[in-house]
Amino acid sequence: MDLTTSPDPGSKADATELHRYAEALLVSLSADGNAPSLPPGVTDVPGYWLAPAVEALGLIISGQDALEPLALAAELDEQRTSLFLCLSLAVCGLGDRIHASWLGTAFGELSNDRPVTSGQRALWLAAARGAYGPVGKIFVLRKLDAVVVPPEDELWLKALVPDEPTPVVPTSLDGFPELAAVPEIATSAQAVARLRRLRERCSEITSAPRPAEVSKVVSGTVWTDDEPLAVLRSLAGQETTEGPLSSLSGHLLHDVRPVADPHLAALALHVAAPAVKAAAESLVETIQAPPPGSVTVPILGYPITLSADGPDQLSMTSAEQRIVTDCVTQGSTPWPGYLVGAVAAVVFVVGFVVSFLLTVAGAALGGWSGYLVWRHRMREQADLRRVQARVGELSDAAERGVRTLREYGKEAAARSETAAEDLAELCRVLRRGPRAA
């Protein structure tokens, strides 16, 4: 049940002055921690829990005995009374005056099957910021720990490390950076970067918070948001809390974001430690997976399969054939030169019989024929040199890729060891817990 929705006290006219006083009370509490004097007759609203609760709060703040109004308020609505007193005393910096039973009654039970109520979230926030001291924080931690957080790896990784870190290309790939684009290798490099950033983020959360103590009210520094006051206004009948409520996991994921309150982040990380550890272990499994036995990479634009034993001969042969096809000029044959040569011979012979000019023409045609054949031979030689150079370049690149793949495989043990160290440090950080408690 959401306690932030106050029941109708019966006669709203009878409660008008009470609500006005409650509004002034909340303003005063959040401003200087004091309660304004209680006007006569304001609490004369029979059957309405808020009347004796307000009276009890004023007596507690002034250090007087509040047993009688407390008993009456608890009899009318124990849960709302406890929540009202816990949050009011937290806002004015007197959270150490609450009774332990009030916190338990006000908080109720948590479950992943239903949303966290506005009242529970407000108490959660107050305890995280130290309003109830270490004991109150431990109480909330135990309530949160009692609920199993689903270990959804990708959700926790995206919450803790929302910006994908740039993967660091292993130094062994410097000789052949094209291997970094191979899915198996790229996935491993990304996992290395995410694991390192996850470790750093968890260290930031567990080591950053200042001791969370709320010993006095300082405007603008104690409560950085309006959540506890909003719940108090709802309890006092000034407004109703609306909007979608989040689940426990939703709040935890929200609290571990880089921009979240450090005290909330410390509690959330402590509660979600098993899920975060599971996410880190999945990254380690990816990193420690055996390097690929063979990979297919584009070399000079041709797909070549490489392994530690060398380049695949079928893929190399196919690439060489395509190089020949790409580099040899198509449609070029020596037959035009030969044909012109044959015509030149005929004209030359006929010229001896018919005319000297035909002989000269035959000789000229013979020269043209020789030029055509020579030009074709030069083109063939140029094509051959281009093919040989291209094939040699392909072979050299393939051999370089094989050597690089071997080096990458040799570094597998070092990568696994580093990943294990990162995981061990992450687990140590998670065991450290919220030091502010």
Disulfide bonds with the S-S distance in Angstrom:
none
